[in-house]
Amino acid sequence: MLRSPLSSAERKAVLSLPGKELRTSAHRDIVRPGHCSKFSSLVVDGLAGRFDQLANGHRQITALHIVGDFCDLHSVAVPQTGWGIESLTETVVRLVPHEALLALSDSSMAIAMAFWRDTVVDASVLAKWNSALGRRSAKSRLAHLLCEMSLRFQQAGLGTDSDFHFPITQAQLADVLGITAVHLNRTMQALRQDGLLTTKGPHYHLPDRARLCRIAEFDDRYLLLTRGP
């Protein structure tokens, strides 16, 4: 709901949605591909990823979801999933029934538009990631993802635009970027040598975010962070 101008009463209504809390360790499926879902998953703690799975079992992470994100609002309209959601860390999600989301949407046009806007952002981010995989170098892909995630963590109140806690493993990060873990390690070293990145465990610091954004050609308009009238 961070992307939409909701009143305090509307925000309270969203936060009061009924649901079951699910706590899971890392690398567990929250929603399996092909499952007919009756719930949408709201991340309360941790980090989740949407993934596509091939017939041989290999997976590709296609979205990252941080605290405050609904992973799968679009499942309200299309409950039969063609993708899955997994916990990338120890994660807590709130499983909100579709019927409750529909009832709340019926009661408030502003909330319905907020939900719709979030699904538009999901599609926009996916399109940006796809173009990065096809047209960007590994260095530019990593720079762009770091710029995106820093802004998302800042908007969620989980960091600043240059300092944030990003509990993702190198193997997971390499998967997001479509490169090997070895290639990722070399790419991160290149950013460090350029004075653009420091890390200490899951803590990421971007010493010169403006220059990193220039390298990434980062334009945050696709995240739709500007609040509407």
C-alpha positions, 0 to 999 in steps of 0.5 A: 500500500506504500504506492497509493494515497490511502487515508488512515481509515483505509490503511487501518482496514487493510491492516485489519484484514483477516488471515492466517500467519505462516512462519517458515524456514528458508527455501520452503514453498509458500505457494507451489506452481499449479496450485489453486490458491484461495489466499494472497500472501503478505510478507510480514518478515523476511524475504520471499521470491516468486519463481518459475519452475521447469519440468526438470525442477530447475527454478528461476527467481522472477520477483523479490518481495520484501516486508509489506509486499503482497506477493500474489495479489493477481491470484485473486483474479486468477487463482490457478498459479503458473508460478510459485512463491518460496521463502528465501530466508526465514519468513513470516507471511500472512495468508489473506483470503481472496474473499476478504480482499474482494469484500474490502475492494467492493467497500472502497474504490480507493483500496481497490485501486491500491490493490490494482496499482500494486499488481501493475507495479509487479508487472512493471518490475518484471518487464524491467528485469526481462529487459535487463536480462536481454540487454544489460551487462552483468555489472549494469544488471547488478547496479540496477537491481541494487538501485531498485532494492535500495529504493524499495527498502527505503520506501518500506522504512527498512533502510535508506537509499544507500544503506539497507539490510538485504538478506539474500545469498549470492546464489539467489542473487546470481539466479535473479541476475541470470548469471553464475555465482562465480560471475556474480562474485567477480561483478561485485568485486568490480563494483567494490573496486570502483567504490560503488559497493561495500557489504558486511554480511546482509548489510549493503552500503552504496557509497556513491549511489548517484554514480551507481544509478548513472551506470545502471541508467536507473529511472525509478518511474517504473516503480510508481513511487509517486503518490497520486492526487 
